[in-house]
């Protein structure tokens, strides 16, 4: 467990160091990264997948042919014990076990999945930036007292990093009880140590820059240097990490819903809940599990491709 936590720390600290090097060289980080992303096929594929996913989540629910909670299959008498009709010209993905149109539920479920992923990432980002910002400012500019504050905060973060992320999320969700809000909080708290350590490392690297030395020699208060200069210049790797975290957030949220720790109301379409509901009908209609599983995999792949491409765009060793 300690080895896992150590590898996580090394990877996070490496990204923070790479981002800081470009600032020292005076290179516009985002312009150079965007230029590299436009020539990267993986980044283009990831961006296309995410664009389609976001458009489906935002616009799709207004265009679905049937209501996601309409049990038309039961009313029409097509749902019988041991028989769930498959796809047809009117119902592209067929019915589920309660006679609801699966295609409509998949489209509406995309919005719920996006909502969970984005909110969970924002929770982790907000708490992580708060802890990492305090630790980074204290370590870089706080002197002896600041190093004590940094050491205390980082020991807590290291304990969280040493725990497997899914185990930590399940523990938090079990304590709070099953609900959609619980999933957001649990998944968000899992990403807190990643954001915190990444920002802290980036701020420490920035604290050694020439502009910090110049501001200090001019008598600028250290709190102002940290908030107005060091912090804004340290956020680039954190934003990149947020893209990667969205992918893991969607997967972990689906895992919690699959384990019964998500929204207890199965009438509300969400891909993780749909995947869990389909398990008992695998022998009759395995497609009920395949559709949400493939959607989760493709969406997570899109976020991962774009996030990894952005991470590579920050690495000066890969630049020509």
Secondary structure, DSSP 8 states (H G I E B T S, - for coil): -HHHHHHHHHHHHHHHHHHHHHHHHT--HHHHHHHHHHT-HHHHHHHHHHHHHHHHHHHGGGT-SS-TT--HHHHTT--BTTB-----SSSTT-B-TTS-BHHHHHHHHHHHHHHHHHHHHHHHHHHHHHHHHHHHHHHHHSHHHHHHHHHHHHHHHHHHHHS-HHHHHHHHHHHH-SSHHHHHHHHHHHHHHHHHHHHHHHHHHHTTSHHHHHHHHTT--HHHHIIIIIHHHT-HHHHHHHHHHHHHHHHHHHHHHHTT-S-S-TTS--HHHHHHHTGGGTTT-THHHHHHHHHHHHHHHHHHHHHHHHHHHT-GGG--
